Amino acid sequence: MTNNSPTIYVKAKARHNGVFLIIVACALALFTLLLSQFFWQQYQLVLIFIYLISLVTLITGIAKKSEPRFSFKLTPEYIKFFHRAGHWQLNWQQIKRLALIKETSGLEQIQLPYIGINLVNIEDLVTQITPRLANRLIHEQKPLMSLAVMQGLLTLKQTQLNFEPFTLSSGKVIKGPMAGFLYHCVTLHNAYGYHLFISEGSTDRELDQFCALLKNCMLKANEQT
C-alpha cells in the first residue's frame, strides 16, 4: 500500500515460498534423473524415494502459488477476504466485535490460531459470501468444532453437519450449502462467541498485530459514520 492510499492489501503467509518450492522440486527431479542414468540398478529404491519427495514439494509449491495474490483487502468501507474457493466481504458496521480467541485448558489459557468476528446480524452473510467458499469453510473449520467438543463447549451431536433449510427473519428460506454454513456459524458462535474466523495462515504478520490492525480500521470506519 502506498502512503496516499486508504486501501491495505494483505498477502497470506500460506502463499510464501511457492515459486521457490517449485524451482527446488524441478531441480531435485532433474538431478535425480541424472543420477538415475548411472546408479539406477544400485540405488533404485532411494532414487524412487527422492522422486516422490520432489513430487510432493512440487505439489506443495503449486498449491501455494495458486493461492490468491492477496488474502485481504481493507478499505475505509469494508473488509474483503479472498480464498481459492471464493470470497466474503463485510462492511465494518456489520461487525459487532473482533478479537483473538482464547480458551482455558485446565489451569492454562491457550490462544487459538484464529481471530474471531462477531456479526451484528448473521443473515448478512447470505449475500456477502460466495456459496463455494461457505461450503469450503465448513470443512476447513472442523478443528474448531473438535476443540469445542474436547473443551465441553459443544456436544458431538451439535457438531454434526446440518443442511436443513434455514429460515431468515424475513421469512426467506435458505437451502443447500449456504444453509449448512449458517447453521455452522450459529454453532461456532454458541461455542466461542464468534461467527466468522480468520486463520493465522491467511495473515501477513503475527496474529495479535493483525487483530490490532483490524480493530484500528473498524474504529476509524465507525468514527467516519
C-alpha positions in Angstrom: 0.0 0.0 0.0 1.3 3.5 -0.8 1.2 6.2 1.8 -1.5 8.1 -0.1 -3.8 5.1 -0.5 -6.5 4.3 2.1 -6.6 0.7 0.9 -4.5 -2.1 2.5 -3.7 -5.3 0.7 -2.6 -8.3 2.7 -0.6 -11.2 1.3 -1.1 -14.5 3.1 1.7 -16.4 4.7 0.4 -19.5 3.1 1.4 -18.1 -0.3 5.0 -17.5 0.7 7.8 -19.6 -1.0 5.6 -21.1 -3.7 7.9 -20.3 -6.6 10.9 -21.3 -4.5 9.4 -24.8 -3.8 8.6 -25.3 -7.5 12.1 -24.5 -8.5 13.6 -26.7 -5.8 11.3 -29.6 -6.9 12.2 -29.3 -10.5 15.9 -29.0 -9.8 15.7 -32.1 -7.5 13.8 -34.1 -10.1 16.3 -33.2 -12.8 19.3 -34.0 -10.6 17.7 -37.4 -9.6 17.1 -38.1 -13.3 20.7 -37.5 -14.0 21.8 -39.8 -11.2 19.4 -42.5 -12.4 21.3 -42.8 -15.6 24.3 -44.1 -13.7 23.1 -45.6 -10.4 19.5 -46.9 -11.1 20.3 -50.5 -10.5 22.3 -49.9 -7.3 20.0 -47.3 -5.6 16.6 -47.9 -7.2 14.6 -47.5 -4.0 16.5 -44.4 -2.9 16.0 -42.7 -6.2 12.3 -43.5 -6.3 12.0 -42.0 -2.8 13.7 -38.8 -3.9 11.4 -38.6 -6.9 8.4 -38.8 -4.5 9.9 -36.1 -2.4 10.3 -33.8 -5.4 6.7 -34.6 -6.5 5.3 -33.7 -3.0 7.5 -30.5 -3.0 6.2 -29.6 -6.5 2.5 -30.1 -5.5 3.1 -28.0 -2.3 4.6 -25.2 -4.3 1.9 -25.2 -6.9 -0.8 -25.2 -4.1 0.9 -22.1 -2.6 1.3 -20.4 -5.9 -2.4 -21.0 -6.7 -3.5 -19.1 -3.6 -5.0 -15.6 -4.4 -2.4 -12.9 -4.7 -4.0 -11.1 -1.7 -5.8 -12.7 1.2 -7.4 -9.4 2.4 -8.4 -6.1 1.1 -9.1 -3.5 3.8 -10.7 -0.2 2.9 -12.4 2.6 4.9 -15.8 1.0 4.0 -15.2 -2.8 4.2 -13.0 -5.8 4.8 -12.8 -8.4 2.0 -11.3 -11.9 2.3 -10.0 -13.8 -0.7 -9.8 -17.6 -0.9 -9.2 -20.1 -3.7 -12.9 -21.1 -3.2 -14.3 -17.6 -3.3 -14.6 -14.6 -1.0 -16.6 -12.9 1.6 -17.0 -9.1 2.2 -18.4 -7.2 5.2 -18.9 -3.5 5.9 -17.2 -2.5 9.1 -20.6 -1.5 10.6 -21.7 -5.1 10.2 -19.1 -6.3 12.7 -20.0 -6.1 16.3 -16.7 -7.3 17.7 -13.5 -9.0 16.7 -10.8 -10.4 18.9 -8.2 -13.1 19.4 -9.7 -16.4 20.6 -8.5 -17.7 23.9 -9.7 -20.8 25.7 -8.9 -22.3 29.1 -7.4 -25.7 29.3 -7.1 -26.8 32.9 -5.2 -24.0 34.6 -3.7 -22.8 31.4 -5.2 -20.3 28.9 -4.3 -21.1 25.3 -4.6 -18.8 22.3 -6.1 -20.4 19.2 -4.6 -19.5 15.8 -7.7 -17.6 14.8 -9.3 -14.1 15.0 -13.0 -14.3 15.7 -15.6 -12.0 14.1 -18.9 -11.5 15.8 -21.5 -10.1 13.4 -24.4 -7.8 14.2 -26.6 -10.0 12.0 -25.6 -13.4 10.7 -28.1 -13.1 7.9 -25.8 -10.6 6.2 -23.6 -13.5 5.1 -26.3 -14.8 2.8 -25.4 -12.2 0.2 -21.8 -11.5 1.2 -20.1 -14.8 0.9 -19.8 -17.0 -2.2 -21.6 -20.4 -1.8 -18.5 -22.4 -2.7 -16.4 -20.7 0.0 -19.3 -21.1 2.5 -19.2 -24.9 1.8 -15.4 -25.0 2.0 -15.2 -23.2 5.4 -17.5 -25.8 6.9 -14.8 -28.4 6.3 -11.7 -26.2 7.0 -13.0 -25.2 10.4 -13.5 -28.8 11.6 -10.6 -28.4 14.1 -12.6 -25.6 15.8 -15.5 -28.0 16.2 -13.3 -30.8 17.5 -11.7 -28.5 20.1 -15.1 -27.2 21.2 -16.1 -30.8 21.9 -12.9 -31.5 23.8 -13.4 -28.4 25.9 -17.0 -29.3 26.6 -18.3 -26.3 24.7 -20.3 -28.4 22.3 -21.7 -31.9 22.2 -20.7 -34.3 19.4 -24.3 -34.2 18.2 -24.2 -30.4 17.9 -21.1 -30.5 15.6 -22.8 -32.7 13.0 -23.4 -31.2 9.6 -26.9 -29.7 9.3 -28.2 -28.9 5.8 -31.8 -28.4 6.8 -33.5 -25.3 5.3 -32.5 -22.1 7.3 -35.3 -19.6 7.7 -34.3 -15.9 7.8 -36.1 -13.3 9.9 -37.7 -12.0 6.7 -39.3 -15.4 6.1 -37.0 -16.3 3.2 -35.8 -19.9 3.3 -32.2 -20.7 2.5 -31.3 -24.2 1.3 -28.2 -26.2 0.4 -24.6 -25.4 1.4 -25.4 -21.8 2.4 -28.0 -23.1 4.9 -25.4 -25.6 6.2 -22.9 -22.7 6.6 -25.3 -20.6 8.5 -26.0 -23.4 11.0 -22.3 -23.9 11.2 -21.8 -20.3 12.1 -24.5 -20.4 14.7 -22.9 -23.5 16.3 -19.5 -21.9 16.4 -21.0 -18.7 17.9 -22.6 -20.8 20.6 -19.2 -22.3 21.4 -16.8 -19.3 21.0 -19.0 -16.2 20.7 -18.0 -15.6 17.1 -19.5 -16.3 13.7 -16.5 -16.0 11.3 -12.9 -17.0 11.9 -9.7 -15.7 10.3 -6.9 -18.2 10.4 -3.3 -17.3 11.2 -2.1 -18.6 7.8 -4.2 -16.1 5.9 -2.4 -13.1 7.5 0.9 -11.4 6.7 2.0 -10.8 10.3 1.6 -12.0 13.9 -2.0 -12.7 14.7 -2.1 -10.1 17.5 -0.7 -7.4 15.2 -3.2 -8.3 12.5 -6.1 -8.2 15.1 -4.9 -4.7 16.2 -4.8 -3.6 12.5 -8.4 -4.7 12.0 -9.6 -3.1 15.2 -8.0 0.2 14.2 -9.6 0.0 10.7 -13.0 -0.7 12.3 -12.6 2.2 14.8 -11.7 4.7 12.1 -14.6 3.5 9.9 -17.0 3.9 12.8 -15.7 7.4 13.6 -16.4 8.5 10.0 -20.1 7.4 10.2 
